[in-house]
């Protein structure tokens, strides 16, 4: 069940952060196109583009700067989601304008649209992107009642992570570190997840982009169901045929 955010169980004095992701509707739309035969959505060279990508939470700056130019294929007229995740993040020109971030917060790479792509997708003028800044806002000790076991690198050990997040672990609401200051309006957390400040989320949602969602993670309600930030009426960018 998808519900708008309800902050009745949240600490109003705490920092407000949102996980930014493509809307489920747009992801489902592209999945249908990808599974069609022949595929109407694809990244033909994804394997070679990501072959040297770092692991989850790793430093992706060098890889992103030197990776092969991604090729994107969207062959369904009228379909051009503003935000795409398919091994890489992609942003349309409308999304980039709404984010309004400088090079100290976000980096872009050119995208090659595959021959046969629909005019709508070509006009979306996609770019691949990565968040430049990293931050670790999650207070693991507050979430799980004890400090994590850490390895030589200072990161929580895999064994500890599995003990608290494995298949038998009860779900927990996220707790942000007291006094955490976001390094940028949009940044990547320790797991590589895109995190957004309230001001950034408000600005993007004010643009009315249908395909961008901001998930709330700290309320008790978020443990039981998916909770998203409310926004103004969205702008339709078309949908795939069934």
N, C-alpha and C positions, 0 to 999 in steps of 0.2 A: 504494500500500500504506500503510495507516495503522498506526502502531506506537506503543506507549507510550514515554515519554521514557527514554532511556538516557544518563546523564550521564558515562559513562566517558571521553568525549573532551572534557569541559568543565573549565574552571578552577574548582575548588571555592571559591576565594577571591573570584571575580568576583561581581558583582551578578546575581541571578536575576530575570529578567523573562519574562513570557509574553504572547503576543498573544491577546487574548480575542475569541472569535467564536462565533456559533451553531454547533451541531454540524452536520456535513454531512447527517446523517440528517434533522434537522428542516428544513434548507433544501430538501432534496429533497422532503420531504413537502409543504411549502408550494408548491413549484414545480409539483408534480402538481395540487394543488388550484387553483392559478392558471391552469393550462393547460386545466382541465376546462371544459366548456361546458354551462350557464353557469358562470363562475368561482366556485369555493367559497372562494377567498382573494383579497382585493384591498385596495388602498388607493385608493378612488375619487377622492380629491382630491389625490393625490400630486403631480401636476404643478403645481398652484397652491400647495401647501405649500412645495415646494422651488424655486419660480421665482426667489426672491431669495437662495437659499442661496449661501454663498461657495464658492470653488474649493477643491480638495484642500489641506488644511492651513491654510486661512484661518480668521480669527476668526469663529466662528459664534455668539457670545453674543447680539448684537442680533437677528440673524435668528431664533434659537431663541425668544427672548423675545416676538417680535412675529409669529411665523408663524401662519398659519391653523391652527385646531385640526384635527389629523389625524383622518380617518375610517378605521376599520379594519373589515374584513368577513371573518369566518371562519364559513363556513356548513356546516362538517363537525362534527357532534357528536362529542365525545371528543378533538378536536384543539385544544390550547392550549399551544403551545411557550412555555417560560418566557422565552426570549430570541429576538427576531425582528430581522432586518436586512432591510429592503426600502426602501432610500432613506432611512430613518430607523431608529434603534435603538428597540426597544420592550422593556419589561421587565414581567413579571407581578408580582403582589404577592409571590409566593414568592421571586422573584429579587431584588426590592428588599429584602426582609427579609434574605436571605442576604448581599447586598452590604453592608448596614448602613453606608452612607456619608452624611455630612452635606452640607449645601448648599455647603460650600467645595470639595467634590470632584465632586458630581454635581447636575445640575438636571433636574427632571421637568416635563413638560407633560401636561395632561389629554388623553385620547383619547376620541373619540366612536365607539361601536360602531354599525355600520350596522344598519339594520332588517333582520331576518332572520338575524342572527348567532346561532350556536349558543349554548345555555346555558353550555356548558363555557367558551367563549371569553369570554362576558360575565362569568362568575364569576372569570376570571383577573385581571380588574381592571387592564388594561394602562395603562401610561404611556409616553410617548415620553421619551427621555433623551439627555443629552449629558454628556461628561466636561468638567468646568470647567477643570482644569489642563492645561497643555501642557508637554511635555518633549522633548528631543532626545537620546536615549540612544545613538544609533548612531555609532560611530567610523568614518567613511567612509574616512579616511586609512589606518587599520589594515586595513580590509576590502580596499581596492583598491591599497594600496602607494604611494599618493601623495595629496597634498592635493587636494581638489576645486577646479576652476576656479569662482570665485564672481562673481556679478553685483554691481551697485551696491547691491542690497538685502542682500548678505551671504550669500545662499542659493546653493547649487550651480547652475550654469547648466544649462539644458535640454540643451545640446550635451554637457556633461560627463556628465550623468545617462544620456543615451542611449548614450554610449560605454562605460559600465560596466554598464548594465542592459538594453541593447537586445537584439534577437533573436539577435545573434551573440555576446553576452557570455557567458562561462562562469558557471554559478551559484556563488555564494559564501555561506559561512555568515556570519551576522550577528556583528559584534563590538561589544560595548558599550564605551562610554567608561570608562576607568579612573576610579574615584572618583565615578561618576555617582550622584546621589541622586534617587530618584523624588520628584516634587513632591506626589504623593498616591498612595494605594493603587491607584487606577485613574486613568489619564491618557491623553491623546492625544499621539501622537508627531508629528514634523514632517510626516508624510503623512496625518495624521488617523486612523491606526490605533489601536485601543484597546489599551493596554499595562497589564499588571497585575503587582503585586509578588507574590513567593512567598507572603507571609502572606495577601494578599487571595485568591489562587487557592486556597490551602488551605482558607480559610474557606468560599468559595463551593462548592467541591467536597465539603466535609464535609456540606453540605446535601443532597447526592444529586440535584442537578438534572441531568436527562438532556440537556437541550438547550443546555448551556453547555460550550464546549471551550476549552482553553488550549494554544496551539501553542508548541512549543519551536523556537527559531530559531538557536541558536549552536553546536550540535554538528555534527560532520562528517556524521552520519546525517541531519540535517535538510536537507542539500543534496540527498540522493538520494531522500528520501521524506518524507511528512508524519509528524511526530512530535508526540505530545500528552502532556500530563501525566496520570499515573495518578491515579485517584480511587476512592472507595468505590462500591459498587453504586448505580446511578442509580434514580430514581423515575420510573416510566412515566407519561406523560401521554396515552397513546393514539396511534393512527396513522391515517393516511388509508386509505380503501378503495382498492384498485387499480382 
